[in-house]
Amino acid sequence: MKVPLLKLKEQFAALRDEIIDAIVPILDNQRGVNGPEIGQFEQLIAD
């Protein structure tokens, strides 16, 4: 049985702008730990 390889480069390309838009504010305000975006992310994962 062949297991297909992940095409991470293609997957990232499709989501790149969304990922960059989400990460840049966290890097800019340097509140990666206990920052508001992290709290929102944790809540989304918990639900």
N, C-alpha and C positions, 0 to 999 in steps of 0.2 A: 504494500500500500504506500503510495507516495503522499507525502504531506507537503502542501504548497507552502512556499516561503512567504514570509510577510513582506508586503510592499510598503514599508514604512515611509519611504521617500514620497511615494504617490499619495499616501494617506495624509502626510504632513502638508504637502503642497495644497491639498484641498482645504485644509483647515488653518493654514499658516496665518492669514490675516486676522482671523478670529483669535488665535492663540497669542499672537503678538499684541493685539489690542487689549487682551486680558492681562498679560504679563507686565507690560511697560508701566502702567500706573503703580503696580506693586514695587517694581524696581525703583521707580522715581521717588516714591515716598519712603522707601526702605522699611516698610512695615510688613515684611513677609511673615513674621511670627505675631500672632494675635492682632493682625490688621483687619480692617472691615471686610476686605475682599476674601480673606481667608475664612473669616467667620461665616460669610455667605456661602462659600464653597462647602464648608463643613456641614452647614445646615442642609444644603442640597443633597449631599451624600447621605446624611442621616435620614432624610425623608424617603 
